[in-house]
């Protein structure tokens, strides 16, 4: 119950941001939020980190000095004897246990990591938004029958939220089998109840607004009110959550790959897989694990900083 309560409270608080921000500023929500974010060190640092990560992910395979899977220096490493090659002129991050250039693998692995994180987030966002719209529309304009539909959907959502996210992702991945697609689906499914509850809560907040009451009074159809009035004004918290969810998705996807549930081809570089491969040699060559771990941590930090800055910019109570 504690896990569910904490998650639900955070989601419901985020769902109220649109109403509270507009009531205080009286101006365009995102224009005002963007103005505040430009002076936020947290937002700037987060944006710089994310920009650098995306740039590396895009150009990494082209600027990598060596082939990511080429074992060009296999004869120079002896992992069974604990002999590795560290940083040097032609290998900035040294060599892994198979004589492959770690810097090249790190650059190429950034794209795989970004791909998994973005696709996982989009799965959760799209499916969760559909569920949230259905539940929010039913609760706002559906009468007693709609409220019953909303109750059923939210109870199922609460069940999913009550489960530890990583445990749920591991269970789904174990059932579906080892693959990169499995990781994306497993992490995406974990995100669905978060987006569903968030959008539903935001729609409930907007459902009591004056413009909705006016639309009802003039006889506008319920479907049109939901799609053209309530839904567009309920998306701000969802955008914030999407940024925060990218950090969670990257960490959970790396965790699944680390547990051996990701890409079955170990030759394909991905930061979680690289971290898993380095585990056996940590005592002799800890930097093999340090490079992908640092990449995961800093990237997740960037998305978290930007997401938190967006949340504070939208919430007058957090701005102080």
Secondary structure, 3 states (H helix, E strand, C coil): CHHHHHHHHHHHHHHCHHHHHHHHHCCCHHHHHHHHHCCCHHHHHHHHHHHHHHHHHHHHHHHCCCCCCCCCCHHHCEHHHCECCCCCCCCCCCECCCCCEHHHHHHHHHHHHHHHHHHHHHHHHHHHHHHHHHHHHHHHHCHHHHHHHHHHHHHHHHHHHHCCHHHHHHHHHHHHCCCHHHHHHHHHHHHHHHHHHHHHHHHHHHHCCHHHHHHHHCCCCHHHHHHHHHCHHHCHHHHHHHHHHHHHHHHHHHHHHHCCCCCCCCCCCCHHHHHHHHHHHCCCCCHHHHHHHHHHHHHHHHHHHHHHHHHHHHCHHHHC
